[in-house]
Amino acid sequence: MAHFDTSGLQPAADSLTEQGIDVVRLGYADLIGTDRGRDVLVNRFARTVGGGVAFCRSVYGTTPRGGVVDIEGGLSQGLPDVVAFPDVSTLRPVPWEPGVAHCIADVYNPDGTPSAENPRMVLRAVVEKFAELDMVPIIGPELEFYVLEENKKSPSGWSRYGEGTGNVYTSGLKGDPENVLLNSLRQLGNYGIEVTAANHEFCSGQFEINMWHGPALDAADRAHRFKTAIKELARMSGKLATFMAKPFNDEGGSGYHMHFSCWSKDGSTPLFDDPTTPDGLSKVARHAIAGILKHAPALTAVANPTINSYKRFGPDTLAPWLIDWGLDNRSAMVRIPPERGGAARMEVRLGDATANPYLAMAAIGAAIYLGIRDGLEPPAPLEGYGYDPESAPMLPQSLGEALDALEADKELVEALGEYFVTSFITYKRNELERFSRFVTDWEFLEYAYHL
């Protein structure tokens, strides 16, 4: 059985009691990024979590509508346990729930080995690969989302909140008539996840709240908490927040853009910057770009992980369509912002907002690591508007095609862990199978009247 370092548990509980907090919400991300967890009374915290809190391993294989996919080591093995142990350094009071603190857990097998399909563990393993290169990956996540309000006349029961055209990059009541975004920004500002600013995004009812950059694991923890918090805060105002990639036919999708850079191990040197080159980018930056381009088809499965994700792609969407990169070019899959020095970075625009923050950072980080390790070189950067299929290879155009690419990319599979990738692919192929048997509204509208 696992034996954990429990020395920090009672001091953490004592500190929470002094703050008037009587419940710890112990949480961790499953494969799709849902926060799974348990509420633990603070006055029983050290005793309750000291040996880890048991969960059925098949929680990783639970679908959004409650089915259970038989991932490796799950259903067919008799539904065995994993155990969650708190990382007390992540304890944060929840501003909108008095008396409650959230704590992120790491998940282990009962023998104390890391749970190979746990997203936080997958990312941690990738970060350790950068340490072998004496590098630290720094990431700034950007997540877009829609806010919806109840509408009994809508087939789904929901319609876009604050409907109005042309509100991109606005703030205030014009695009947020009930201050849902503003109230969320204030609450998140007290949550310790380094949010900085908020605005209405391009589409009606679509918003973005920016987060500060940081080391990869910290950035993923904050992005995971952000997604959970946005949905909770929307519920408190009678709304539904969704990070679905493309929830509407007549509006664009929601992206998960990732600003990625590498620094020296001691944090003193930005490794993507080189003022002696024509574009100001170092060899390390070029290798990193090339790694993303080489592994882009496989990355798509993790960064765009739903059937719906691929309806966000296409020309004139400002979402990627081709495997390319460009200097300050928002039509490229990898954009290099104009800043240099300590701000030299790449913006990977591949992902959509449904991506699990841990897994998307792990996959993109693994591709960058492989590019740097192998000294890969990218092609010439994109010039002009990047939707000409003659100019660059096309990204996978369906989830099935992307899963095939991930399965075939042996280098990336090894970097992420074969056990995890097998579980992820099993889970996602089940999603495809279920969808293939489901009769959609489109089919009825297309066929029922004339056929």
C-alpha positions as CSV (number, residue, x, y, z in Angstrom):
1,M,0.0,0.0,0.0
2,A,1.0,3.6,-0.6
3,H,2.7,5.6,2.2
4,F,2.6,9.4,1.8
5,D,4.4,12.2,3.5
6,T,1.6,13.3,5.9
7,S,3.7,15.9,7.8
8,G,2.0,18.9,6.2
9,L,-1.6,17.8,6.7
10,Q,-2.3,18.8,10.3
11,P,-0.5,22.2,9.9
12,A,-2.7,22.9,6.8
13,A,-5.8,21.9,8.7
14,D,-4.9,24.2,11.6
15,S,-4.3,27.1,9.2
16,L,-7.7,26.5,7.5
17,T,-9.4,26.4,10.9
18,E,-7.9,29.8,11.8
19,Q,-9.3,31.2,8.6
20,G,-12.8,30.0,9.4
21,I,-12.7,27.2,6.8
22,D,-14.4,23.9,7.8
23,V,-14.4,22.0,4.5
24,V,-11.7,21.0,2.0
25,R,-12.9,20.2,-1.5
26,L,-10.3,17.7,-2.7
27,G,-10.3,17.6,-6.5
28,Y,-8.5,16.3,-9.5
29,A,-9.1,16.3,-13.3
30,D,-10.3,13.3,-15.2
31,L,-9.6,12.6,-18.8
32,I,-12.0,15.2,-20.1
33,G,-11.0,17.8,-17.5
34,T,-14.0,17.5,-15.2
35,D,-13.1,18.2,-11.6
36,R,-13.8,14.9,-9.7
37,G,-13.5,15.1,-5.9
38,R,-14.9,14.9,-2.4
39,D,-15.6,17.3,0.4
40,V,-13.7,16.6,3.6
41,L,-14.3,18.1,7.0
42,V,-11.3,20.1,8.1
43,N,-11.5,18.7,11.7
44,R,-11.0,15.2,10.2
45,F,-8.8,16.2,7.3
46,A,-5.4,14.8,8.3
47,R,-7.0,11.5,9.4
48,T,-9.2,11.1,6.4
49,V,-6.7,11.9,3.7
50,G,-3.5,10.5,5.3
51,G,-3.6,7.3,3.4
52,G,-5.1,8.8,0.3
53,V,-8.8,9.1,-0.5
54,A,-10.0,6.1,-2.6
55,F,-11.9,6.6,-5.9
56,C,-12.9,4.0,-8.4
57,R,-10.3,4.0,-11.3
58,S,-13.2,4.0,-13.8
59,V,-14.0,7.6,-13.0
60,Y,-11.4,8.3,-15.7
61,G,-13.7,6.4,-18.1
62,T,-16.9,8.1,-17.1
63,T,-18.6,9.8,-20.1
64,P,-20.3,13.2,-19.9
65,R,-23.7,11.5,-19.7
66,G,-22.7,8.9,-17.1
67,G,-21.6,5.9,-19.1
68,V,-18.5,3.9,-18.2
69,V,-15.9,3.1,-20.8
70,D,-13.8,0.1,-20.2
71,I,-10.4,1.7,-20.2
72,E,-7.3,-0.4,-19.4
73,G,-7.3,-1.5,-15.7
74,G,-10.9,-0.4,-15.2
75,L,-14.3,-2.1,-15.7
76,S,-12.9,-5.5,-17.0
77,Q,-10.5,-5.6,-14.0
78,G,-13.3,-5.4,-11.5
79,L,-13.4,-1.6,-11.0
80,P,-10.3,-1.3,-8.8
81,D,-9.3,1.8,-6.9
82,V,-6.9,4.7,-7.3
83,V,-6.1,7.0,-4.4
84,A,-6.0,10.8,-4.3
85,F,-3.5,12.5,-2.0
86,P,-3.7,16.3,-1.5
87,D,-1.0,18.7,-2.7
88,V,-1.4,21.1,0.3
89,S,0.6,23.8,-1.6
90,T,-2.5,24.2,-3.8
91,L,-5.0,24.9,-1.0
92,R,-7.1,28.0,-1.9
93,P,-10.2,29.4,-0.2
94,V,-13.1,29.5,-2.6
95,P,-14.3,33.1,-2.5
96,W,-17.9,32.4,-3.5
97,E,-18.3,29.5,-1.1
98,P,-17.7,30.7,2.4
99,G,-16.0,28.1,4.6
100,V,-14.7,26.0,1.7
101,A,-11.1,25.6,0.4
102,H,-10.2,23.8,-2.8
103,C,-7.1,21.5,-2.9
104,I,-5.7,19.7,-6.0
105,A,-4.8,16.1,-5.5
106,D,-2.3,13.9,-7.2
107,V,-3.6,10.4,-8.0
108,Y,-1.7,7.2,-7.3
109,N,-2.2,3.5,-7.7
110,P,-2.8,1.7,-4.3
111,D,0.9,0.6,-4.3
112,G,2.0,4.3,-4.4
113,T,3.1,4.5,-8.0
114,P,1.7,7.4,-10.0
115,S,-1.6,6.8,-11.8
116,A,-0.4,6.8,-15.4
117,E,-3.7,8.2,-16.8
118,N,-3.9,11.0,-14.3
119,P,-3.6,14.2,-16.4
120,R,-1.6,16.1,-13.7
121,M,0.9,13.2,-13.6
122,V,1.1,13.1,-17.4
123,L,2.1,16.8,-17.4
124,R,4.5,16.4,-14.6
125,A,6.4,13.7,-16.5
126,V,6.7,16.0,-19.5
127,V,8.0,18.8,-17.3
128,E,10.7,16.4,-16.0
129,K,11.8,15.8,-19.6
130,F,12.5,19.5,-20.0
131,A,14.5,19.4,-16.7
132,E,16.8,16.9,-18.5
133,L,17.6,19.7,-21.0
134,D,18.1,22.2,-18.1
135,M,15.0,24.0,-19.3
136,V,11.7,25.2,-17.6
137,P,8.6,25.4,-19.8
138,I,6.5,28.6,-19.1
139,I,2.9,28.8,-20.3
140,G,0.2,31.4,-20.5
141,P,-3.2,29.9,-21.1
142,E,-6.0,31.8,-23.0
143,L,-9.5,30.2,-22.8
144,E,-12.7,31.4,-24.5
145,F,-16.2,30.4,-23.5
146,Y,-19.9,31.1,-24.1
147,V,-22.4,32.2,-21.4
148,L,-25.9,31.0,-22.1
149,E,-29.3,31.8,-20.5
150,E,-32.4,29.7,-20.3
151,N,-34.8,29.9,-23.2
152,K,-37.8,27.6,-23.3
153,K,-38.3,28.3,-27.0
154,S,-34.9,27.1,-27.9
155,P,-34.6,23.4,-28.8
156,S,-31.7,23.0,-26.4
157,G,-33.3,25.1,-23.7
158,W,-30.5,27.7,-23.9
159,S,-29.7,30.7,-26.0
160,R,-26.7,33.1,-26.0
161,Y,-26.5,35.6,-23.1
162,G,-26.5,39.3,-24.0
163,E,-27.2,38.6,-27.7
164,G,-25.7,41.4,-29.9
165,T,-23.5,41.8,-32.9
166,G,-20.0,43.3,-33.1
167,N,-19.2,43.4,-29.4
168,V,-15.7,42.0,-29.9
169,Y,-13.2,43.5,-27.4
170,T,-15.8,45.4,-25.6
171,S,-16.4,45.6,-21.8
172,G,-19.3,46.9,-19.7
173,L,-23.1,46.5,-19.9
174,K,-23.2,46.7,-23.7
175,G,-22.1,43.1,-24.1
176,D,-22.6,42.0,-20.5
177,P,-26.0,43.4,-19.5
178,E,-26.1,41.7,-16.1
179,N,-22.3,42.0,-15.3
180,V,-21.8,38.3,-15.3
181,L,-18.3,38.7,-16.7
182,L,-17.4,41.5,-14.4
183,N,-18.6,39.7,-11.3
184,S,-16.7,36.5,-12.4
185,L,-13.5,38.5,-12.9
186,R,-13.8,39.9,-9.3
187,Q,-14.4,36.6,-7.7
188,L,-11.6,34.9,-9.7
189,G,-9.3,37.7,-8.7
190,N,-9.7,36.6,-5.1
191,Y,-9.1,33.0,-5.9
192,G,-5.3,33.0,-6.3
193,I,-5.3,31.8,-9.9
194,E,-3.7,34.9,-11.4
195,V,-6.5,36.2,-13.7
196,T,-5.6,39.6,-15.0
197,A,-8.3,41.0,-17.4
198,A,-11.5,40.2,-19.2
199,N,-13.4,41.2,-22.3
200,H,-16.2,40.2,-24.6
201,E,-14.8,38.0,-27.4
202,F,-15.6,37.9,-31.1
203,C,-19.0,36.2,-31.0
204,S,-22.2,37.1,-29.3
205,G,-22.3,35.7,-25.8
206,Q,-18.6,34.7,-25.9
207,F,-16.1,35.9,-23.4
208,E,-12.4,35.6,-22.4
209,I,-10.6,36.1,-19.1
210,N,-6.8,36.2,-19.3
211,M,-4.4,34.5,-16.9
212,W,-0.8,35.3,-16.2
213,H,1.9,33.0,-17.4
214,G,3.8,30.6,-15.1
215,P,5.6,27.3,-14.9
216,A,3.6,24.6,-16.8
217,L,2.2,22.6,-13.8
218,D,1.1,25.8,-12.0
219,A,-0.4,27.2,-15.3
220,A,-2.4,24.0,-15.8
221,D,-3.6,23.9,-12.2
222,R,-4.9,27.5,-12.6
223,A,-6.5,26.8,-16.0
224,H,-8.2,23.7,-14.6
225,R,-9.6,25.7,-11.6
226,F,-10.6,28.5,-14.0
227,K,-12.8,26.3,-16.1
228,T,-14.5,24.7,-13.1
229,A,-15.0,28.1,-11.4
230,I,-16.5,29.8,-14.5
231,K,-19.1,27.1,-14.7
232,E,-19.8,27.3,-11.0
233,L,-20.2,31.1,-11.1
234,A,-22.5,31.0,-14.1
235,R,-24.7,28.5,-12.2
236,M,-24.9,30.9,-9.3
237,S,-26.4,33.5,-11.7
238,G,-28.8,31.1,-13.4
239,K,-26.7,30.8,-16.5
240,L,-24.7,28.0,-18.2
241,A,-21.1,28.6,-19.2
242,T,-19.8,26.3,-21.8
243,F,-16.3,25.7,-23.2
244,M,-17.7,23.5,-26.0
245,A,-15.6,24.0,-29.1
246,K,-18.5,25.2,-31.5
247,P,-21.9,25.3,-29.8
248,F,-23.6,27.2,-32.6
249,N,-23.8,27.0,-36.4
250,D,-24.1,30.7,-36.8
251,E,-21.2,31.8,-34.6
252,G,-17.5,30.9,-34.3
253,G,-15.8,28.5,-31.9
254,S,-14.0,28.9,-28.6
255,G,-10.2,28.5,-28.6
256,Y,-7.6,27.4,-26.0
257,H,-4.5,29.3,-27.1
258,M,-1.3,28.6,-25.3
259,H,1.6,31.0,-25.0
260,F,4.7,28.9,-24.6
261,S,8.3,29.7,-23.9
262,C,11.3,28.0,-22.4
263,W,13.7,29.5,-19.8
264,S,17.0,28.4,-18.3
265,K,16.7,26.2,-15.2
266,D,17.6,29.1,-12.9
267,G,15.0,31.3,-14.5
268,S,17.5,33.9,-15.6
269,T,17.5,33.5,-19.4
270,P,14.7,33.4,-22.0
271,L,15.7,30.7,-24.4
272,F,13.5,31.7,-27.3
273,D,15.2,35.1,-27.7
274,D,18.2,35.8,-29.9
275,P,18.7,39.4,-31.0
276,T,21.4,38.4,-33.5
277,T,19.0,36.6,-35.8
278,P,16.9,38.4,-38.5
279,D,13.6,37.4,-36.7
280,G,15.0,37.6,-33.2
281,L,14.3,33.9,-32.6
282,S,16.9,31.5,-31.2
283,K,17.7,28.0,-32.4
284,V,15.8,26.6,-29.4
285,A,12.7,28.5,-30.6
286,R,13.1,27.2,-34.1
287,H,13.5,23.7,-32.9
288,A,10.4,24.1,-30.7
289,I,8.3,25.4,-33.6
290,A,9.5,22.5,-35.8
291,G,8.5,20.0,-33.0
292,I,4.9,21.4,-33.0
293,L,4.7,21.2,-36.8
294,K,6.0,17.6,-37.0
295,H,3.7,16.3,-34.3
296,A,0.7,18.5,-35.1
297,P,-1.6,15.7,-36.5
298,A,-1.2,13.7,-33.3
299,L,-1.5,16.8,-31.1
300,T,-4.8,17.5,-32.6
301,A,-6.4,14.5,-30.9
302,V,-5.5,15.9,-27.5
303,A,-5.9,19.6,-28.2
304,N,-9.2,19.1,-30.0
305,P,-10.6,16.1,-28.2
306,T,-14.3,16.0,-29.2
307,I,-16.4,15.2,-32.3
308,N,-17.6,18.8,-32.2
309,S,-14.1,20.2,-32.2
310,Y,-13.6,19.7,-35.9
311,K,-16.5,21.9,-36.8
312,R,-14.5,24.8,-35.4
313,F,-11.8,24.4,-38.1
314,G,-11.9,25.9,-41.6
315,P,-11.1,28.9,-43.7
316,D,-11.9,32.3,-42.4
317,T,-12.6,31.1,-38.9
318,L,-9.4,32.4,-37.2
319,A,-9.0,28.8,-36.1
320,P,-6.2,26.8,-37.6
321,W,-6.8,24.6,-40.7
322,L,-3.2,24.0,-41.9
323,I,0.1,23.0,-40.2
324,D,2.0,26.2,-40.4
325,W,3.6,29.0,-38.5
326,G,4.0,32.7,-39.0
327,L,5.4,35.9,-37.5
328,D,2.6,37.8,-35.8
329,N,0.1,36.1,-38.1
330,R,-3.2,35.0,-36.5
331,S,-4.2,32.9,-39.4
332,A,-1.3,30.5,-38.7
333,M,-1.4,27.5,-36.4
334,V,1.7,28.7,-34.5
335,R,1.9,32.5,-34.2
336,I,5.1,34.2,-33.0
337,P,4.0,37.4,-31.2
338,P,6.2,40.5,-32.0
339,E,7.7,40.8,-28.5
340,R,11.2,39.6,-27.9
341,G,13.6,39.5,-24.9
342,G,11.8,38.0,-21.9
343,A,8.5,38.0,-23.8
344,A,9.8,35.9,-26.7
345,R,7.3,33.1,-27.1
346,M,5.1,31.1,-29.4
347,E,1.3,31.2,-29.4
348,V,0.0,27.7,-30.2
349,R,-3.5,28.4,-31.6
350,L,-4.3,24.7,-32.3
351,G,-6.4,23.9,-29.3
352,D,-10.1,24.5,-28.5
353,A,-11.6,25.2,-25.1
354,T,-12.8,21.6,-24.6
355,A,-9.2,20.4,-24.2
356,N,-8.1,19.2,-20.7
357,P,-5.6,21.9,-19.7
358,Y,-3.2,19.4,-18.2
359,L,-3.3,17.1,-21.3
360,A,-3.1,19.9,-23.9
361,M,-0.1,21.4,-22.1
362,A,1.5,18.0,-21.8
363,A,1.0,17.1,-25.5
364,I,2.2,20.4,-26.8
365,G,5.1,20.4,-24.3
366,A,6.1,16.9,-25.4
367,A,6.1,18.0,-29.1
368,I,8.3,21.0,-28.2
369,Y,10.6,18.8,-26.1
370,L,11.0,16.4,-29.0
371,G,11.7,19.2,-31.5
372,I,14.4,20.7,-29.2
373,R,15.9,17.3,-28.3
374,D,16.2,16.3,-32.0
375,G,17.3,19.7,-33.3
376,L,14.4,19.9,-35.8
377,E,14.2,22.9,-38.3
378,P,10.9,24.4,-39.4
379,P,10.0,25.5,-43.0
380,A,9.8,29.1,-44.0
381,P,7.1,31.1,-42.1
382,L,3.7,31.7,-43.6
383,E,3.3,34.9,-45.6
384,G,-0.2,36.4,-45.9
385,Y,-3.5,34.8,-45.0
386,G,-3.0,31.2,-44.1
387,Y,-6.0,29.2,-45.5
388,D,-4.6,28.1,-48.8
389,P,-4.3,24.3,-48.7
390,E,-1.6,24.4,-51.3
391,S,0.7,26.2,-48.9
392,A,0.9,23.7,-46.1
393,P,-0.4,20.2,-45.0
394,M,-3.9,20.1,-43.6
395,L,-4.7,19.2,-40.0
396,P,-6.9,16.2,-39.3
397,Q,-10.5,17.0,-40.2
398,S,-12.2,14.6,-37.8
399,L,-11.6,13.1,-34.3
400,G,-11.2,9.7,-35.8
401,E,-8.4,10.9,-38.2
402,A,-6.7,12.7,-35.3
403,L,-6.8,9.6,-33.1
404,D,-5.3,7.6,-35.9
405,A,-2.5,10.1,-36.1
406,L,-1.9,10.0,-32.3
407,E,-1.7,6.2,-32.3
408,A,0.8,6.3,-35.2
409,D,3.1,8.9,-33.6
410,K,5.3,6.6,-31.6
411,E,7.6,9.3,-30.4
412,L,4.8,11.4,-28.9
413,V,3.1,8.3,-27.5
414,E,6.3,7.4,-25.7
415,A,6.7,11.0,-24.4
416,L,3.2,11.0,-23.0
417,G,3.1,7.4,-21.7
418,E,1.7,4.5,-23.6
419,Y,-0.7,3.5,-20.8
420,F,-2.2,7.0,-20.8
421,V,-2.5,7.2,-24.6
422,T,-4.1,3.8,-24.7
423,S,-6.7,4.8,-22.1
424,F,-7.3,8.2,-23.9
425,I,-7.8,6.5,-27.3
426,T,-10.1,3.8,-25.9
427,Y,-12.2,6.5,-24.3
428,K,-12.4,8.6,-27.4
429,R,-13.1,5.8,-29.8
430,N,-16.1,4.9,-27.6
431,E,-17.3,8.5,-28.1
432,L,-17.1,8.0,-31.9
433,E,-18.9,4.7,-31.7
434,R,-21.8,6.2,-29.6
435,F,-22.1,9.2,-31.9
436,S,-22.2,6.9,-35.0
437,R,-25.4,5.3,-33.7
438,F,-27.1,8.5,-32.5
439,V,-29.8,10.1,-34.7
440,T,-29.1,13.9,-34.9
441,D,-31.5,16.8,-35.5
442,W,-29.6,17.5,-38.8
443,E,-30.5,14.0,-40.1
444,F,-34.2,14.5,-39.3
445,L,-34.3,17.9,-40.9
446,E,-32.4,16.7,-44.0
447,Y,-34.3,13.5,-44.6
448,A,-37.6,13.2,-42.9
449,Y,-39.9,15.4,-45.1
450,H,-38.8,14.3,-48.6
451,L,-37.5,10.7,-48.0
